[in-house]
Amino acid sequence: MSEQSIKKVLITGANGFIGNSLMRFYQQNNQAVVGVDLVGNGTDIIEGDIAKPESIGNVLDDCDVIIHTAALVSNAMKDSDMWRVNVQATGNLINAAKKHKVRRFVQISSIVAYGNAAEGELDENHPVHADGGSYVLTKLASEHTVLAASANDDIEVVIVRPGDAYGPGSRPWIIAPLEAIAKNQFMLPAKGEGFFRPIYIDDLVKGIALAAQHPDAVGEIFNLSCEGYMTTKEYFAPHYQWLGKKGPMLVSTKVALRVAAIASKVANLMGNLNEASPATVVQLATKSWFSIKKAERILGWKPEMPFDEGMKRSKQWADDNGLLGK
């Protein structure tokens, strides 16, 4: 079936890594788009709180597709904050979308929905499992919230589970690791043999755009990841090279968990957040990867960016933004 035309797209979390990349993609393709975030820019991103969607009701009236990227992506924040933003605000937003006759709601979830204990290749029919802390739990709950809201067939929904999205501007997989490595505060559990499933941001954005438009995507869940996997040691080795350091530092998962627990306690005492938490350690020690055959079959999507080229672009961006200390 042919793709459906879109009048205007609303992107939540438009200042974030994925949200802002989607904004640029649609603008470059001459598609009407508006972003919403807690801080606006006076032009194409308006100030608004998705937890209070009535504040953006006039914008919802003009849009027929919402791509919901706004979320707290953290393994260190309070459970109550994670639930309020990732679950309750999502419920408020999709209910408002139905009220304002928005046609399609695309929920950006995560591959963490499968949990950290699963092993091998996982497709969209694999059971989900909330075994990775409040981030995993709230991403799962947000999926259920969206699916439940569509039960009466009064709004089209699509759920996208991105892999480990990297590229210029990626905080978890480019910025934060470089900052930690520069301070000699970065180590890999499972002696660097955990699985990493990198997906370059441009490839991810193209997949999300297809999910937002394709008629056969309605009611479906899609993994958007790389084909196969690499080890965490292989993924993070370039970060060390960029900084002129030896590494990565490889330790057992047991040691990494002990260090992360201590670091988290110290951070809590000082009123800081420690993203290198035990939940992050477990995530980096997982042994699973994700089938993308469904996205290929229904959406006609496959990742195109070679890893070496994606990292080359990421390095250039990091250098331009002073992250390499040169």
C-alpha positions in Angstrom: 0.0 0.0 0.0 1.1 3.6 -0.7 2.1 5.9 2.1 -0.5 8.2 3.6 -0.1 12.0 3.2 0.5 14.0 6.3 -0.8 17.5 6.9 1.4 18.4 9.9 3.6 16.5 12.3 3.9 17.4 16.0 7.1 16.2 17.7 7.4 16.1 21.5 10.8 16.4 23.1 11.8 18.5 20.1 15.0 19.7 21.8 16.2 16.2 22.4 18.5 14.0 20.4 15.9 12.0 18.5 13.2 14.8 18.5 15.5 17.5 17.1 16.8 15.1 14.5 13.3 14.4 13.4 12.6 18.1 13.2 15.5 18.6 10.8 14.5 15.6 8.7 11.0 16.8 8.2 12.1 20.4 7.5 14.6 19.2 4.9 11.8 17.2 3.2 9.5 20.2 3.2 7.0 18.6 5.6 5.0 20.9 7.9 6.3 20.2 11.4 6.1 21.8 14.8 8.0 20.8 18.0 7.0 21.1 21.6 9.3 21.1 24.6 9.6 22.6 28.0 11.8 25.4 26.4 10.7 26.8 23.1 12.9 28.6 20.5 10.4 31.3 19.4 10.1 29.7 15.9 9.4 26.1 15.2 9.5 24.7 18.8 6.9 26.0 21.1 7.0 26.0 24.9 4.6 23.4 26.4 4.3 20.7 29.0 3.0 17.4 27.6 1.8 16.5 31.1 -0.7 19.4 30.6 -1.6 18.9 27.0 -4.4 21.6 27.2 -1.5 24.1 27.0 -0.9 23.0 23.4 -4.5 22.4 22.4 -4.4 24.9 19.5 -1.3 23.1 18.1 -3.0 19.7 18.4 -5.9 21.0 16.3 -3.5 21.6 13.4 -1.7 18.2 13.5 -2.7 14.8 12.2 0.4 12.9 13.4 2.2 13.0 16.8 5.6 11.5 17.2 6.1 11.3 21.0 9.9 11.3 21.8 9.7 13.2 25.1 10.8 11.1 28.0 13.1 10.9 30.9 15.9 8.6 29.7 17.7 7.8 32.9 18.8 5.0 35.2 19.3 7.4 38.1 16.2 9.6 38.5 13.5 9.2 41.1 10.9 6.5 40.3 8.1 9.0 40.9 9.5 11.5 38.3 10.0 8.7 35.8 6.4 7.5 36.2 5.0 11.1 36.0 6.8 11.9 32.8 7.1 8.6 30.9 3.7 7.1 31.8 1.2 9.7 33.1 2.2 12.4 30.7 2.0 9.9 27.8 -1.5 9.0 28.8 -2.5 12.6 29.1 -1.1 13.4 25.7 -2.7 10.5 23.8 -6.1 11.2 25.4 -5.7 14.8 24.3 -4.7 13.7 20.8 -8.0 11.7 20.6 -10.0 14.6 21.7 -8.4 16.8 19.1 -8.9 14.2 16.3 -5.2 13.5 15.7 -5.1 10.6 13.3 -1.8 8.8 14.3 0.3 8.6 17.5 3.8 7.2 17.2 5.3 6.2 20.6 9.1 6.1 20.8 9.8 3.3 23.2 13.1 1.4 23.5 14.6 -2.0 23.1 15.0 -2.1 26.9 11.4 -3.2 26.9 12.6 -6.8 26.4 14.5 -6.6 29.7 18.1 -7.4 30.4 17.9 -11.1 31.1 16.8 -12.1 27.5 19.5 -13.6 25.3 19.9 -14.2 21.6 18.0 -12.6 18.7 14.7 -11.0 19.8 11.8 -10.1 17.5 8.7 -8.1 18.3 6.8 -11.2 19.5 9.3 -11.9 22.3 7.9 -11.3 25.8 8.7 -8.0 27.4 10.2 -8.0 30.9 10.5 -5.2 33.5 13.8 -6.3 35.0 16.0 -3.2 34.4 14.8 -0.6 36.9 12.4 2.2 36.7 13.4 3.2 33.1 12.5 -0.2 31.8 9.3 -0.4 33.8 8.1 3.1 32.7 8.9 2.4 29.0 6.9 -0.8 29.2 4.0 1.0 31.0 4.0 3.8 28.4 3.6 1.2 25.7 0.7 -0.3 27.5 -0.9 3.1 28.0 -0.7 3.9 24.3 -2.1 0.5 23.2 -4.9 0.7 25.7 -5.9 4.2 24.5 -6.3 2.8 21.0 -8.6 0.0 22.0 -11.7 1.8 20.6 -10.0 2.3 17.2 -10.4 6.1 17.5 -6.7 6.7 16.9 -3.9 4.9 15.0 -0.9 3.9 17.1 2.5 2.7 16.2 5.3 1.8 18.7 8.9 2.0 17.8 11.7 0.4 19.8 15.0 2.0 18.8 18.3 0.2 19.4 21.3 2.1 20.9 20.9 5.3 18.9 24.3 7.1 18.4 25.6 9.9 16.3 26.3 13.6 16.7 24.5 14.9 19.8 23.9 11.5 21.4 24.3 12.0 25.2 24.2 8.4 26.4 26.5 6.9 23.7 28.8 9.7 22.6 28.8 12.7 25.1 28.6 10.9 28.5 31.1 8.2 27.7 33.7 10.8 26.4 33.2 12.8 29.6 33.7 9.8 31.8 36.6 8.4 29.8 38.4 11.8 30.0 38.1 11.6 33.8 39.2 7.9 33.9 35.8 7.0 35.3 34.6 4.6 32.7 34.6 0.8 32.7 32.9 -2.0 30.9 31.2 -4.9 32.7 31.3 -8.5 31.4 34.9 -7.6 30.4 33.6 -5.8 27.4 31.7 -8.8 25.9 28.2 -7.4 26.4 26.3 -6.8 23.2 25.8 -3.3 21.8 23.3 -2.7 19.0 24.2 0.7 17.4 21.8 2.5 15.1 22.9 5.7 13.5 20.5 8.6 14.2 19.8 9.3 10.5 18.8 5.7 9.9 16.6 5.7 13.0 14.8 8.9 11.9 14.0 7.5 8.5 12.5 4.4 10.1 10.4 6.5 12.5 9.2 8.7 9.6 8.1 5.5 7.7 6.3 4.3 10.8 4.5 7.6 11.0 3.2 7.4 7.4 2.9 3.8 6.2 -0.7 2.5 6.3 0.4 -1.0 7.2 2.2 0.2 10.3 -1.0 0.8 12.3 -1.2 -1.2 15.5 2.3 -2.6 15.0 5.5 -2.6 17.1 8.9 -2.2 15.3 12.4 -2.8 16.3 14.7 -0.2 14.6 18.2 -1.4 15.3 21.3 -2.5 13.4 21.6 -5.9 11.9 23.2 -8.1 14.5 25.4 -6.6 17.2 29.0 -5.8 18.3 30.6 -6.1 21.7 30.6 -3.1 24.0 34.4 -3.3 23.8 34.2 -2.8 20.0 31.8 0.1 20.3 33.6 2.1 22.9 37.2 1.5 21.7 37.0 4.5 19.3 36.1 6.8 22.1 39.4 6.0 23.8 41.2 6.5 20.6 39.7 9.9 20.0 40.9 11.0 23.4 44.3 9.4 23.0 43.8 7.1 25.9 44.4 3.4 26.3 41.3 1.2 26.9 38.6 0.3 27.3 38.9 -0.6 31.0 37.4 -4.1 31.2 36.2 -5.6 34.5 33.8 -8.4 35.6 30.1 -7.5 36.0 30.4 -8.2 39.7 33.2 -5.6 40.1 31.3 -3.1 37.9 28.1 -3.5 40.0 30.0 -3.0 43.2 31.7 0.2 41.9 28.4 1.5 40.5 26.6 0.9 43.8 29.2 2.9 45.7 29.2 5.7 43.1 25.4 5.9 43.2 25.4 6.2 47.0 28.0 9.0 47.0 26.1 10.8 44.3 22.9 10.6 46.3 24.6 12.0 49.4 25.9 14.9 47.3 22.5 15.5 45.6 23.8 14.5 42.2 22.8 11.9 39.6 25.0 9.0 38.7 24.0 7.5 35.3 26.7 4.8 35.7 24.3 3.1 38.0 23.9 -0.7 38.6 21.0 -0.6 36.1 23.4 0.8 33.5 26.0 -1.9 34.3 23.4 -4.6 33.8 22.3 -3.1 30.5 25.9 -3.0 29.2 26.3 -6.7 30.1 23.3 -8.0 28.1 23.6 -10.7 25.5 20.7 -9.9 23.2 20.2 -8.4 19.8 17.1 -7.5 17.7 15.5 -8.7 14.6 14.6 -5.9 12.1 12.9 -8.2 9.6 9.5 -6.9 10.4 10.5 -3.3 9.7 12.1 -4.4 6.5 9.1 -6.4 5.4 6.4 -3.8 6.3 8.1 -0.5 6.1 10.8 -1.3 3.5 13.4 0.0 6.0 17.0 -1.1 6.6 19.8 0.8 8.2 22.3 2.2 5.6 25.0 4.0 7.5 28.2 2.0 7.9 29.4 2.0 11.5 32.9 3.4 10.7 31.3 6.3 8.8 28.8 7.0 11.6 31.6 7.1 14.1 33.7 9.3 11.8 30.9 11.8 11.8 30.4 11.5 15.5 34.1 12.2 16.1 34.0 15.3 13.9 31.0 16.6 15.8 32.7 15.8 19.2 35.8 17.6 18.1 33.8 20.6 16.8 32.1 20.8 20.2 35.2 20.7 22.4 34.7 17.2 23.7 38.0 15.8 22.7 40.1 18.3 24.7 42.2 19.5 21.8 
